[in-house]
Structure formats: structure tokens, C-alpha cells
């Protein structure tokens, strides 16, 4: 992947990936930070990216893992928060319905949330969700089914529980 | 939405979010910096750089692995985005102008040396705010020159490159001073990691067609700073040009890297690792690429490679049993027979910090989770003994009802993690013997993982 190809890839997919990671982790600023960092790593490892069958999936997976890793570090308090983990300055979400959806997603188990976002927002078929998450297809289908059911209840119930987990 | 599901809260979720993304060139610059740092291509010890932020000189040391360069903080609210940057117009005493320039010996400072371009020459010190020139003569007929300039602002610096391009185009060839040969000048399409760059060559073309006396010149601009890096070799021609441009690019990489200090939004060099931070002990760049011949399936009968190792869909009280973060590369293999499923996975990370974090996280999670809720039956988890000489962690689980169970052994060596997993019909009493078998495998494979350590395999 040369500079021009990378720039086109970056320009075309950055906002889309940020939206997907935002849906997964529930924090827009953090999602943007992590996607940005994932692209930095993508360029640093562009030879691997060339070999990747799905470069966008590579970046998305890296961004999501970065977000989870950062969250774990923060929660465990083993080290001082870095710049990216400074007090939340979360930008407003696109609309109230999106806020409700993201808040509801935050209350689901991580595996269900990830499967729902990849399938319903990133539009990946089940087998690709399975490949990206490293889970069997049957497990992904179960996560989707349970996740959808839980999400329907949460959205029907109204505002999300402020004590919801992050990732 | 892929399914025909009447419940579709995702229907109007935006495909993309409006975000203020960094320019792609800045992303690449940071990626290049990461790559260089991780692969430690060049020894950077001894470099001392000065950091300048918003016109305030701040001297900080650079050049060891504990230092990092981060984007400068955002301007304070009193500074508008349209405010003119405070350009640095004096070359900091410790700026590494000559870094990478010479294999041996020291470059010497001298007067500006310019390349003739018909009616003009390049570079010129006219209009610059500060300029310095260094020379180095190596063995044989090679030599190198480096000119570093600071212009009053980025616009004047940019104009100097524009002028250079125009001068090259206007002067494809001219006679040597004695008139016995031609000096041929041409632009080379070779981009450098900078805001702007120009690469050109000058060669001497004799009457008989012999091409010699190759000057290769790479010019890079960041903000108001311009680096003119050139080399001379006796051989000319396309092959020599290709080699020379690559060599120059590599040699000046660190100096160009530090030129971010002169950007409109300058970087700053900071000490990123407080001494009290235990992560500093393991936060060192190591080789993250997995050798093609890594013997992950050694002794594993009927093993087949898999794209991604799939551990059991089992959470340790909310923490996935094995879903590492920050992965660079992973290979996996598995083997199944009537009784057991065996899986092995090797995962590499950017530094040793992430895998150390993974082990700590997983170890804590298992310790805090003596019982796992299952869909039909719960599982009892047990900490097991593993290889004591390594940073390793073993644990097993068995169902409270029915058959099943598994044993994990997760071992970190440098920036890599080796995961061994066995699943099958187990009882509480068979967990430790199973872990012992895995320990033998780990001890057998661990020496092969020396490539992921800072010291390597020497």
C-alpha cells in the first residue's frame, strides 16, 4: 500500500470506522482517538496491511482492541491516565435516537455488543463477524439473537442505566 | 441490515460520523515514527534535541527508548486557530543536523555549498533566518553535505522549494565549467516523509556517453525548516540513483523526524515514562514479526493451521478468556482427536507492555472468579502451576455438572504471548497433570521466542 492508496483508504473509511467503534464502546471521542491510533499502526505495519484480506477489518479490530485495552488500564488504575484518557470531553452524539441506541448497547455484554455492531452497523455477514471476533458462527448467531432481544427490551424501557459498563 | 428483522434500531444509525481527523500525511508521519522506534533501525543514543513549543524554548533530552514525541497540547482558548504560529528562527544548539550523516568520524561545519542551476544555484542562504552547513568525506570518492535552514515562516520556506523545482525544470543540462562535458539535472520522483519534498540529481555526462559524478539531493520541508541532504558518488545512472536516494532517505530519517519541532503545530519531546511506572521495565520495542518457520505445531499430531485461534466462548466473570488487545500478528494451530481439542496460538504486540498487561489482566480476572456462570451449568476455575522460570499463568475449569473442562497456559516472552489450550473430558484431579503437559510444551517453545525479546537470540 503506497502513500496514495493509504490516503484514499484513510479518507474513505475514517468516519465510517469511527461511527462503528463509537457504537461498540459508547464514547465518541475515545472512538476517534482509537481509530486514529489504529490508522497510525496500520501505516507503520502497512506490509501486513497489504497481506490482510480486509484492511478495514484490520483497522476496526485494532481500534476496538485499543479501546478495550485503554479502558481496562483506566479501570485497574495501574498507571496514570495518558492524554487520550483525560477527563471525558465527549462530543454530542448525532441525535437522540443514536444516543439511546448507544446507551442501550453499552448495557449489553461486550461480545453481544460487538456482534451487533459488526453485523448491523458494519453490515458484515455472520461468517465475517465470526472471523473478525474469533468466535464460531453458531456463537455469533446466539450473541446476535440474545443481543437483539436484550436491546429491544432496553430501548422499550427508556433511558439507559447510568451505571452501565463500558466495554 | 443484513437480516430481514422487523426490529431495526440500527436503521438510521449514521454510516459515518463527522469528525476532525488528522491529515493523512500526519497519520503516516506518526506511523513512520512508530515503525522506526519499534524496529530500532538506527542507534539513537547520544542525540540531544531541543523542544520548542509556541515560541518558548524548552530543552529536553532525547535519544533513549524511554522518550517519546507526542503532539503538542492544543492551544489555550485565548489562542485562535487563525493565530500566526511563532516560528522558531534560530537553530537550536542541540538540533541533530548531522545525525546519520556519517558512518565514522565527524562531519565538519563549513560555508554553504550550492549546486549550479544555470543562472542560479541551490541552496541559497539569502532570505533565511538561520542556516548551517556540514560536510563529510568518507573513504574513497564518496562525500556528503547537509544544509539545514530556518526561514522566517513556512511560506518563505515553501517558496524556496517552489523556486528549486522551477530552477530544475529550467535547467535540464548545462556545460561543465571547462565545457568538456554536460551537467545533467533532473527531478527524481522520490517523496520524503515531510510536508514538502524535492529530490533531484546532477550527473556529469561525458562526450562518449559515460555518466559519472552523481550528486543526489533530497530536500525536505517541515514548517519553516528545510533540510538539504546530498551525497556524491563517482558512479552515475539510474541504478546508482535508486541506491543513493534510498540511502539518503534512511540516513536523514531521524533528523527529518525531529523537524516536527518547526512545524506550525510543533511536536514536543517529553519524558514519557516516569521512573515509578513499572511498565517502563517492559515497554521496549522488540521484533514483532513472527518468523515463517516458527515451530508452533511442534509435537502436535494432526495439527492444522487456523486463521484465528478460537478459544472457548467462555467469559471469566465478564472478561473474555482469551481476547488479546493491541495485536500485531497472530498465528494459530489446532489438533483434535476423539477426546481432546488442543489449540496453540502465538501473538505478537508492538511492545512488551501490552502482553504483560494481558497476563496481569487475565490472572486477576481468574483469581477473582472462582465460579463461572454457564448456560446450563456453572464452571469451577482453578489456578494451576506452570513454568516457574517464565512469566506464565495457568488455570483450568471444569463444569459443575457433566463432562468437559479445559486448561489454559499463557506465557509471555518479550513482546509475544504463547497460548496453549486443551479442552476435553476433565475432572478436577486431571487439571494439574494436564497443565504439566502444557508446561513441557511451553518450555520447549519458549527458547524459539527469543526473537521477540529486546536482547534477541544472541
Interface residues (C-beta under 8 A of the other chain):
Chain A: X3 X6 X7 X10 X11 X14 X15 X16 X18 X19 X22 X23 X28 X32 X36 X39 X40 X41 X42 X43 X44 X45 X46 X48 X61 X62 X65 X66 X68 X69 X72 X73 X76 X78 X79 X80 X83 X94 X97 X98 X101 X104 X109 X110 X111 X116 X119 X120 X121 X123 X124 X125 X126 X131 X134 X135 X136 X139 X148 X151 X152 X155 X165
Chain B: X1 X2 X3 X5 X7 X8 X9 X10 X12 X13 X14 X15 X16 X17 X18 X19 X21 X22 X24 X25 X27 X28 X30 X31 X32 X34 X35 X38 X70 X191 X274 X277 X278 X279 X307 X308 X309 X310 X311 X313 X315 X318 X320 X323 X324 X325 X326 X327 X328 X329 X350 X354 X357 X360 X361 X364
